[in-house]
Amino acid sequence: MPRAQKEVTSSVKKIFAAARAPIIWEQFDVTGETEQSNTVLLQAIDSLRRNKVGLKGTLYTPISKGHTSFNGVMRKQLDMYASVVKVKNIEGVKTRHKNIDMYIVRENTEGEYAGLEHKPVPDVVESIKITSKAKSERISRYAFDLAIRTGKKKIVCVHKANIMKLTDGLFLSTFREIAEEYKHTGIQAYDMIVDNTAMQLVGKPQQFDIMVTSNLYGNIVTNICAGLINGVGTIPGANVGRNSAVFEPGARHVGKDIQGQNVANPTAMLSSGILMLRHLDLGDCAQNIENALHNTYLQGKHLTRDMGGSSSCQEFTDAVIENLGN
């Protein structure tokens, strides 16, 4: 993986070790350019299949090689259908908007990112957008179940059904059907066109609890949300399937421009690791690390430069370790 990602994964491992998190790591170094047939990639997939949980850095997907990447192989082979991103203000970090606390649930396996592109004739390219009722049902149910688990009261379906009447129309109508099934929970279900969603996010993001949407729209709104809380280095996320879950930074920026400089912010990776610990029912350990991270930001002495500080990744890591148990 790129050096910036190695820095943040190394940071997480050091903090986990200091917190005595009962994790035994199987480490595999893959990049966005690793071929599908590469032995290390196949071993990584096998490890995820066996262990059913993983922590992954953000991988670069080269434009020249199309859609094929470790990310795509992982999601396809392990049927990781839900990308879940948690967006919440960090106390101690100045932002234009406060009291942001939402989840973005993004369908991972269909839509524009299915990678179904071809040239029917020279100089013409077609990209096929796939939407199925079964997978629209699955992701909608996941969103409602997430709302129940987290105590959220509102779910918005983000779409462009006014233009894409068949594909997004199916996604929206399916969401409405599932909403009827969950009506007894009292969860408010509504929908919003994606361009209006973008405007509402930058104007009043506090109105949102959970968004459920397709792949492309989810990518865009996630990155808008990253900007709202001061950058891509703070948002945790996960890819969830029926039998396995991989936790990774929610806004997928590789940080190639800062690789090897020891300035990467490990917060998103560490927060993803905290989500992983809770997924493994290691709540006390997760809370200890989360408290240490929280106190590090409140103290404001060892922040990385993307957060307005001047500390290195290592110095930030050391500060979090110092705060463990406090």
DODREN-425893 format. One record per residue (C-alpha): x, y, z; residue in one letter. Coordinates in Angstrom, 3 decimals. Each point is the difference from the previous one (the first is absolute). Layout:
BEGIN
<pt east="X" north="Y" up="Z" resn="A"/>
...
// end
This chain:
BEGIN
<pt east="0.000" north="0.000" up="0.000" resn="M"/>
<pt east="1.146" north="3.634" up="-0.405" resn="P"/>
<pt east="2.325" north="1.289" up="2.702" resn="R"/>
<pt east="-2.590" north="2.385" up="1.446" resn="A"/>
<pt east="-2.282" north="-2.982" up="0.583" resn="Q"/>
<pt east="2.858" north="-1.976" up="1.562" resn="K"/>
<pt east="0.547" north="2.890" up="2.400" resn="E"/>
<pt east="-3.590" north="0.026" up="1.205" resn="V"/>
<pt east="-0.324" north="-3.792" up="0.223" resn="T"/>
<pt east="3.233" north="-0.109" up="1.985" resn="S"/>
<pt east="-1.431" north="2.677" up="2.297" resn="S"/>
<pt east="-3.124" north="-2.053" up="0.648" resn="V"/>
<pt east="2.003" north="-3.137" up="0.768" resn="K"/>
<pt east="2.148" north="1.897" up="2.515" resn="K"/>
<pt east="-3.040" north="1.477" up="1.740" resn="I"/>
<pt east="-1.790" north="-3.359" up="0.071" resn="F"/>
<pt east="3.092" north="-1.629" up="1.502" resn="A"/>
<pt east="0.285" north="2.711" up="2.653" resn="A"/>
<pt east="-3.702" north="-0.425" up="0.827" resn="A"/>
<pt east="0.489" north="-3.782" up="0.169" resn="R"/>
<pt east="-2.660" north="-0.612" up="-2.605" resn="A"/>
<pt east="-0.204" north="-3.805" up="-0.445" resn="P"/>
<pt east="0.635" north="0.097" up="-3.737" resn="I"/>
<pt east="2.358" north="-2.297" up="-1.915" resn="I"/>
<pt east="0.800" north="1.579" up="-3.354" resn="W"/>
<pt east="0.422" north="-1.761" up="-3.321" resn="E"/>
<pt east="1.571" north="2.708" up="-2.148" resn="Q"/>
<pt east="-0.069" north="0.094" up="-3.804" resn="F"/>
<pt east="1.603" north="2.802" up="-2.004" resn="D"/>
<pt east="-2.095" north="0.598" up="-3.104" resn="V"/>
<pt east="-0.489" north="3.103" up="-2.124" resn="T"/>
<pt east="-2.626" north="1.202" up="-2.419" resn="G"/>
<pt east="2.201" north="-1.309" up="-2.804" resn="E"/>
<pt east="0.242" north="-3.553" up="1.361" resn="T"/>
<pt east="-1.332" north="-2.417" up="-2.630" resn="E"/>
<pt east="-2.957" north="-2.276" up="0.780" resn="Q"/>
<pt east="2.189" north="-3.079" up="-0.439" resn="S"/>
<pt east="2.721" north="1.261" up="2.360" resn="N"/>
<pt east="0.735" north="-2.498" up="2.777" resn="T"/>
<pt east="-0.008" north="2.628" up="2.756" resn="V"/>
<pt east="-3.391" north="1.320" up="-1.090" resn="L"/>
<pt east="-1.452" north="-3.510" up="-0.053" resn="L"/>
<pt east="1.449" north="-0.661" up="3.453" resn="Q"/>
<pt east="-1.546" north="3.234" up="1.291" resn="A"/>
<pt east="-3.426" north="-0.989" up="-1.322" resn="I"/>
<pt east="0.383" north="-3.455" up="1.547" resn="D"/>
<pt east="0.952" north="1.560" up="3.341" resn="S"/>
<pt east="-3.124" north="2.169" up="-0.070" resn="L"/>
<pt east="-2.100" north="-3.025" up="-0.853" resn="R"/>
<pt east="1.452" north="-1.957" up="2.942" resn="R"/>
<pt east="0.121" north="2.749" up="2.607" resn="N"/>
<pt east="-3.171" north="1.802" up="-1.130" resn="K"/>
<pt east="1.406" north="3.378" up="1.047" resn="V"/>
<pt east="2.794" north="2.274" up="-1.177" resn="G"/>
<pt east="1.493" north="3.481" up="0.174" resn="L"/>
<pt east="1.112" north="1.474" up="-3.319" resn="K"/>
<pt east="1.768" north="3.116" up="-1.176" resn="G"/>
<pt east="-1.258" north="2.023" up="-2.947" resn="T"/>
<pt east="1.262" north="-1.363" up="-3.311" resn="L"/>
<pt east="0.577" north="1.931" up="-3.213" resn="Y"/>
<pt east="-1.884" north="-1.262" up="-3.057" resn="T"/>
<pt east="1.945" north="0.982" up="-3.152" resn="P"/>
<pt east="-2.052" north="1.549" up="-2.777" resn="I"/>
<pt east="1.951" north="-1.819" up="-2.704" resn="S"/>
<pt east="-1.084" north="-3.405" up="1.287" resn="K"/>
<pt east="-3.690" north="0.683" up="0.260" resn="G"/>
<pt east="-2.041" north="-1.240" up="2.948" resn="H"/>
<pt east="1.947" north="-3.117" up="0.963" resn="T"/>
<pt east="1.617" north="0.441" up="3.414" resn="S"/>
<pt east="0.313" north="-1.693" up="3.348" resn="F"/>
<pt east="-3.009" north="2.021" up="1.149" resn="N"/>
<pt east="-2.132" north="-1.292" up="-2.845" resn="G"/>
<pt east="1.190" north="-3.589" up="0.341" resn="V"/>
<pt east="-0.600" north="0.056" up="3.747" resn="M"/>
<pt east="-3.530" north="1.344" up="-0.268" resn="R"/>
<pt east="-0.937" north="-2.367" up="-2.798" resn="K"/>
<pt east="1.481" north="-3.200" up="1.420" resn="Q"/>
<pt east="-1.188" north="0.635" up="3.569" resn="L"/>
<pt east="-3.276" north="1.663" up="-1.033" resn="D"/>
<pt east="0.686" north="3.078" up="2.117" resn="M"/>
<pt east="-3.127" north="1.782" up="-1.079" resn="Y"/>
<pt east="-0.141" north="2.883" up="2.492" resn="A"/>
<pt east="2.481" north="2.836" up="0.342" resn="S"/>
<pt east="-0.709" north="1.729" up="3.309" resn="V"/>
<pt east="1.597" north="3.328" up="0.886" resn="V"/>
<pt east="-0.356" north="1.800" up="3.322" resn="K"/>
<pt east="0.128" north="3.801" up="-0.172" resn="V"/>
<pt east="0.270" north="1.870" up="3.284" resn="K"/>
<pt east="1.657" north="3.176" up="1.222" resn="N"/>
<pt east="3.138" north="-0.458" up="2.071" resn="I"/>
<pt east="-0.112" north="2.103" up="3.139" resn="E"/>
<pt east="2.976" north="2.326" up="0.013" resn="G"/>
<pt east="0.101" north="0.391" up="-3.791" resn="V"/>
<pt east="-1.419" north="3.260" up="-1.353" resn="K"/>
<pt east="-2.515" north="-0.433" up="-2.820" resn="T"/>
<pt east="-2.600" north="2.194" up="-1.663" resn="R"/>
<pt east="-2.803" north="-2.357" up="1.074" resn="H"/>
<pt east="-0.433" north="-1.604" up="3.418" resn="K"/>
<pt east="-2.177" north="-2.897" up="1.230" resn="N"/>
<pt east="0.505" north="-2.123" up="-3.119" resn="I"/>
<pt east="-0.709" north="-3.649" up="0.804" resn="D"/>
<pt east="-1.081" north="-2.233" up="-2.861" resn="M"/>
<pt east="0.635" north="-3.241" up="-1.872" resn="Y"/>
<pt east="0.250" north="-0.458" up="-3.755" resn="I"/>
<pt east="-1.041" north="-3.453" up="-1.218" resn="V"/>
<pt east="1.128" north="-0.650" up="-3.550" resn="R"/>
<pt east="-0.815" north="-3.004" up="-2.197" resn="E"/>
<pt east="3.352" north="-1.503" up="-0.924" resn="N"/>
<pt east="-0.630" north="-2.560" up="-2.719" resn="T"/>
<pt east="-2.160" north="1.631" up="-2.673" resn="E"/>
<pt east="-0.532" north="3.371" up="-1.643" resn="G"/>
<pt east="2.586" north="1.829" up="-2.064" resn="E"/>
<pt east="2.880" north="-1.641" up="1.871" resn="Y"/>
<pt east="-0.884" north="-3.481" up="-1.212" resn="A"/>
<pt east="2.748" north="0.581" up="-2.580" resn="G"/>
<pt east="-2.093" north="-1.076" up="-2.985" resn="L"/>
<pt east="1.514" north="2.155" up="-2.730" resn="E"/>
<pt east="0.586" north="-0.858" up="-3.637" resn="H"/>
<pt east="0.472" north="1.496" up="-3.467" resn="K"/>
<pt east="-2.890" north="-0.953" up="-2.307" resn="P"/>
<pt east="1.700" north="1.807" up="-2.905" resn="V"/>
<pt east="3.258" north="1.980" up="-0.281" resn="P"/>
<pt east="0.044" north="3.292" up="1.935" resn="D"/>
<pt east="-3.196" north="-0.823" up="1.874" resn="V"/>
<pt east="-0.047" north="-1.344" up="3.551" resn="V"/>
<pt east="-2.976" north="-1.316" up="1.939" resn="E"/>
<pt east="-0.164" north="-0.350" up="3.771" resn="S"/>
<pt east="-2.781" north="-2.213" up="1.301" resn="I"/>
<pt east="-1.698" north="0.904" up="3.278" resn="K"/>
<pt east="-1.495" north="-3.016" up="1.730" resn="I"/>
<pt east="-2.789" north="0.242" up="2.572" resn="T"/>
<pt east="-1.842" north="-3.055" up="1.299" resn="S"/>
<pt east="-2.968" north="-0.228" up="2.323" resn="K"/>
<pt east="1.654" north="-2.678" up="2.147" resn="A"/>
<pt east="3.097" north="2.060" up="0.736" resn="K"/>
<pt east="-2.008" north="3.184" up="0.440" resn="S"/>
<pt east="-2.078" north="-1.841" up="2.609" resn="E"/>
<pt east="3.115" north="-1.270" up="1.735" resn="R"/>
<pt east="1.677" north="3.386" up="0.335" resn="I"/>
<pt east="-3.251" north="1.678" up="1.093" resn="S"/>
<pt east="-0.531" north="-2.593" up="2.728" resn="R"/>
<pt east="3.578" north="0.470" up="1.143" resn="Y"/>
<pt east="-0.606" north="3.742" up="0.361" resn="A"/>
<pt east="-3.155" north="-0.498" up="2.073" resn="F"/>
<pt east="1.682" north="-2.602" up="2.208" resn="D"/>
<pt east="2.914" north="2.410" up="0.500" resn="L"/>
<pt east="-2.462" north="2.695" up="1.057" resn="A"/>
<pt east="-1.491" north="-2.348" up="2.582" resn="I"/>
<pt east="3.450" north="-0.965" up="1.359" resn="R"/>
<pt east="1.216" north="3.593" up="0.244" resn="T"/>
<pt east="-3.221" north="1.678" up="1.102" resn="G"/>
<pt east="-0.268" north="2.152" up="-3.120" resn="K"/>
<pt east="-3.460" north="1.286" up="-0.848" resn="K"/>
<pt east="0.200" north="1.000" up="-3.674" resn="K"/>
<pt east="1.132" north="-1.690" up="-3.220" resn="I"/>
<pt east="0.213" north="1.810" up="-3.324" resn="V"/>
<pt east="0.314" north="-1.819" up="-3.320" resn="C"/>
<pt east="2.263" north="2.037" up="-2.293" resn="V"/>
<pt east="-0.707" north="-0.485" up="-3.708" resn="H"/>
<pt east="-0.445" north="1.518" up="-3.454" resn="K"/>
<pt east="-3.258" north="-1.734" up="-0.880" resn="A"/>
<pt east="-1.356" north="3.131" up="-1.660" resn="N"/>
<pt east="2.473" north="-0.630" up="-2.849" resn="I"/>
<pt east="1.016" north="-3.663" up="0.320" resn="M"/>
<pt east="-3.569" north="-1.176" up="0.262" resn="K"/>
<pt east="0.651" north="-3.736" up="-0.339" resn="L"/>
<pt east="3.244" north="-0.590" up="1.935" resn="T"/>
<pt east="-0.352" north="2.590" up="2.748" resn="D"/>
<pt east="-3.755" north="-0.378" up="-0.233" resn="G"/>
<pt east="0.344" north="-3.658" up="0.990" resn="L"/>
<pt east="2.395" north="0.865" up="2.823" resn="F"/>
<pt east="-2.422" north="2.621" up="1.343" resn="L"/>
<pt east="-3.175" north="-2.071" up="-0.315" resn="S"/>
<pt east="1.713" north="-2.923" up="1.727" resn="T"/>
<pt east="1.135" north="2.274" up="2.826" resn="F"/>
<pt east="-3.588" north="1.155" up="0.455" resn="R"/>
<pt east="-1.216" north="-3.605" up="0.181" resn="E"/>
<pt east="2.559" north="-0.848" up="2.677" resn="I"/>
<pt east="-0.885" north="3.188" up="1.884" resn="A"/>
<pt east="-3.568" north="-1.299" up="0.282" resn="E"/>
<pt east="1.319" north="-3.187" up="1.623" resn="E"/>
<pt east="1.803" north="2.087" up="2.633" resn="Y"/>
<pt east="-2.814" north="2.497" up="0.516" resn="K"/>
<pt east="-0.746" north="-1.453" up="3.444" resn="H"/>
<pt east="3.457" north="1.121" up="1.215" resn="T"/>
<pt east="-0.912" north="3.675" up="-0.293" resn="G"/>
<pt east="2.995" north="0.688" up="-2.241" resn="I"/>
<pt east="-0.740" north="2.855" up="-2.403" resn="Q"/>
<pt east="0.760" north="-1.007" up="-3.598" resn="A"/>
<pt east="0.166" north="2.518" up="-2.833" resn="Y"/>
<pt east="1.938" north="0.609" up="-3.215" resn="D"/>
<pt east="2.074" north="2.777" up="-1.519" resn="M"/>
<pt east="1.484" north="0.598" up="-3.458" resn="I"/>
<pt east="3.783" north="-0.191" up="0.125" resn="V"/>
<pt east="0.697" north="3.551" up="-1.213" resn="D"/>
<pt east="-2.328" north="1.418" up="2.641" resn="N"/>
<pt east="1.724" north="-2.251" up="2.538" resn="T"/>
<pt east="3.358" north="1.573" up="-0.848" resn="A"/>
<pt east="-1.450" north="3.472" up="0.563" resn="M"/>
<pt east="-1.699" north="-1.017" up="3.253" resn="Q"/>
<pt east="3.222" north="-1.562" up="1.290" resn="L"/>
<pt east="2.025" north="3.179" up="-0.297" resn="V"/>
<pt east="-2.878" north="2.108" up="1.332" resn="G"/>
<pt east="-1.480" north="-2.013" up="2.868" resn="K"/>
<pt east="1.682" north="-3.403" up="0.442" resn="P"/>
<pt east="-1.489" north="-0.457" up="3.486" resn="Q"/>
<pt east="-3.341" north="-0.975" up="-1.574" resn="Q"/>
<pt east="1.354" north="-3.403" up="-1.078" resn="F"/>
<pt east="0.144" north="-3.186" up="2.087" resn="D"/>
<pt east="0.526" north="-2.774" up="-2.557" resn="I"/>
<pt east="0.318" north="0.179" up="-3.776" resn="M"/>
<pt east="-0.450" north="-3.081" up="-2.158" resn="V"/>
<pt east="1.027" north="0.287" up="-3.618" resn="T"/>
<pt east="1.660" north="-1.638" up="-2.974" resn="S"/>
<pt east="3.717" north="-0.281" up="-0.630" resn="N"/>
<pt east="0.870" north="3.148" up="-1.952" resn="L"/>
<pt east="-2.196" north="2.373" up="1.994" resn="Y"/>
<pt east="1.317" north="-1.474" up="3.233" resn="G"/>
<pt east="3.559" north="0.694" up="-1.064" resn="N"/>
<pt east="-0.800" north="3.645" up="-0.703" resn="I"/>
<pt east="-1.994" north="0.759" up="3.153" resn="V"/>
<pt east="2.620" north="-1.741" up="2.163" resn="T"/>
<pt east="2.685" north="2.334" up="-1.268" resn="N"/>
<pt east="-2.229" north="3.035" up="0.531" resn="I"/>
<pt east="-0.460" north="-1.160" up="3.582" resn="C"/>
<pt east="3.758" north="-0.408" up="0.388" resn="A"/>
<pt east="0.399" north="3.665" up="-0.836" resn="G"/>
<pt east="-2.685" north="0.964" up="2.507" resn="L"/>
<pt east="1.920" north="-1.463" up="2.938" resn="I"/>
<pt east="3.411" north="1.225" up="-1.145" resn="N"/>
<pt east="1.364" north="-2.643" up="-2.283" resn="G"/>
<pt east="0.392" north="-3.566" up="-1.165" resn="V"/>
<pt east="2.336" north="-0.954" up="2.826" resn="G"/>
<pt east="-2.740" north="-0.297" up="2.605" resn="T"/>
<pt east="-2.876" north="-2.063" up="-1.453" resn="I"/>
<pt east="-0.227" north="-3.726" up="0.868" resn="P"/>
<pt east="-1.838" north="-2.575" up="-2.045" resn="G"/>
<pt east="-0.603" north="-3.664" up="-0.730" resn="A"/>
<pt east="-0.890" north="-2.373" up="-2.805" resn="N"/>
<pt east="-2.547" north="-2.489" up="1.294" resn="V"/>
<pt east="-1.150" north="-3.320" up="-1.428" resn="G"/>
<pt east="-2.064" north="-2.904" up="1.282" resn="R"/>
<pt east="3.006" north="-1.840" up="1.435" resn="N"/>
<pt east="2.795" north="2.546" up="0.276" resn="S"/>
<pt east="0.836" north="3.653" up="0.573" resn="A"/>
<pt east="3.027" north="2.082" up="-0.961" resn="V"/>
<pt east="0.573" north="3.313" up="1.746" resn="F"/>
<pt east="1.780" north="2.841" up="-1.781" resn="E"/>
<pt east="0.032" north="3.814" up="-0.263" resn="P"/>
<pt east="-3.373" north="1.191" up="-1.238" resn="G"/>
<pt east="1.233" north="2.610" up="-2.496" resn="A"/>
<pt east="2.298" north="-1.953" up="-2.267" resn="R"/>
<pt east="2.928" north="2.318" up="-0.656" resn="H"/>
<pt east="3.376" north="-1.714" up="-0.238" resn="V"/>
<pt east="2.184" north="2.976" up="0.932" resn="G"/>
<pt east="2.613" north="-0.568" up="-2.707" resn="K"/>
<pt east="0.989" north="3.666" up="0.283" resn="D"/>
<pt east="1.168" north="-0.476" up="3.614" resn="I"/>
<pt east="1.399" north="-3.517" up="-0.117" resn="Q"/>
<pt east="3.246" north="-0.539" up="1.833" resn="G"/>
<pt east="-0.183" north="3.345" up="1.830" resn="Q"/>
<pt east="-1.321" north="-1.288" up="3.360" resn="N"/>
<pt east="-2.790" north="2.597" up="-0.054" resn="V"/>
<pt east="-3.044" north="-2.185" up="-0.737" resn="A"/>
<pt east="-2.909" north="0.246" up="2.426" resn="N"/>
<pt east="-0.785" north="-3.473" up="1.418" resn="P"/>
<pt east="-3.352" north="1.044" up="1.510" resn="T"/>
<pt east="-2.214" north="-1.535" up="-2.704" resn="A"/>
<pt east="1.884" north="-3.292" up="0.120" resn="M"/>
<pt east="0.029" north="-0.042" up="3.803" resn="L"/>
<pt east="-3.710" north="0.838" up="0.162" resn="S"/>
<pt east="-0.662" north="-2.811" up="-2.481" resn="S"/>
<pt east="1.963" north="-2.287" up="2.304" resn="G"/>
<pt east="-2.180" north="1.124" up="2.904" resn="I"/>
<pt east="-3.090" north="-0.947" up="-2.024" resn="L"/>
<pt east="1.646" north="-3.365" up="-0.663" resn="M"/>
<pt east="0.578" north="-0.597" up="3.718" resn="L"/>
<pt east="-3.665" north="0.726" up="0.721" resn="R"/>
<pt east="-0.981" north="-2.360" up="-2.820" resn="H"/>
<pt east="2.060" north="-2.661" up="1.816" resn="L"/>
<pt east="-1.774" north="0.760" up="3.306" resn="D"/>
<pt east="3.150" north="1.553" up="1.478" resn="L"/>
<pt east="-1.855" north="3.078" up="1.171" resn="G"/>
<pt east="2.148" north="0.826" up="3.033" resn="D"/>
<pt east="3.184" north="-0.040" up="-2.049" resn="C"/>
<pt east="-1.660" north="2.073" up="-2.720" resn="A"/>
<pt east="-1.184" north="2.564" up="2.542" resn="Q"/>
<pt east="3.469" north="0.314" up="1.539" resn="N"/>
<pt east="1.549" north="0.769" up="-3.381" resn="I"/>
<pt east="-2.845" north="2.315" up="-0.999" resn="E"/>
<pt east="0.376" north="1.958" up="3.243" resn="N"/>
<pt east="3.749" north="0.334" up="-0.609" resn="A"/>
<pt east="-0.620" north="1.260" up="-3.539" resn="L"/>
<pt east="-2.670" north="2.400" up="1.270" resn="H"/>
<pt east="2.314" north="1.409" up="2.689" resn="N"/>
<pt east="2.839" north="0.431" up="-2.487" resn="T"/>
<pt east="-2.208" north="2.259" up="-2.113" resn="Y"/>
<pt east="-1.304" north="1.905" up="3.011" resn="L"/>
<pt east="3.551" north="0.701" up="1.181" resn="Q"/>
<pt east="0.886" north="1.279" up="-3.476" resn="G"/>
<pt east="3.749" north="-0.298" up="0.543" resn="K"/>
<pt east="0.867" north="-2.782" up="-2.423" resn="H"/>
<pt east="-2.280" north="0.405" up="-3.008" resn="L"/>
<pt east="1.098" north="-0.812" up="-3.533" resn="T"/>
<pt east="0.229" north="2.829" up="-2.483" resn="R"/>
<pt east="-3.323" north="-0.784" up="-1.712" resn="D"/>
<pt east="-1.622" north="0.748" up="3.375" resn="M"/>
<pt east="1.849" north="3.292" up="0.401" resn="G"/>
<pt east="2.944" north="-1.385" up="1.959" resn="G"/>
<pt east="3.607" north="-0.771" up="-0.846" resn="S"/>
<pt east="0.533" north="-3.439" up="1.535" resn="S"/>
<pt east="1.121" north="-3.044" up="-1.921" resn="S"/>
<pt east="-1.985" north="-3.212" up="-0.256" resn="C"/>
<pt east="2.346" north="-1.549" up="2.559" resn="Q"/>
<pt east="-0.391" north="2.895" up="2.454" resn="E"/>
<pt east="-3.782" north="-0.195" up="-0.271" resn="F"/>
<pt east="0.186" north="-3.750" up="0.577" resn="T"/>
<pt east="2.171" north="0.453" up="3.087" resn="D"/>
<pt east="-2.471" north="2.563" up="1.377" resn="A"/>
<pt east="-2.917" north="-2.422" up="-0.378" resn="V"/>
<pt east="2.002" north="-2.729" up="1.750" resn="I"/>
<pt east="0.837" north="2.417" up="2.816" resn="E"/>
<pt east="-3.722" north="0.648" up="0.471" resn="N"/>
<pt east="-1.003" north="-3.659" up="0.249" resn="L"/>
<pt east="-1.726" north="-0.690" up="3.287" resn="G"/>
<pt east="-0.784" north="3.675" up="0.593" resn="N"/>
// end
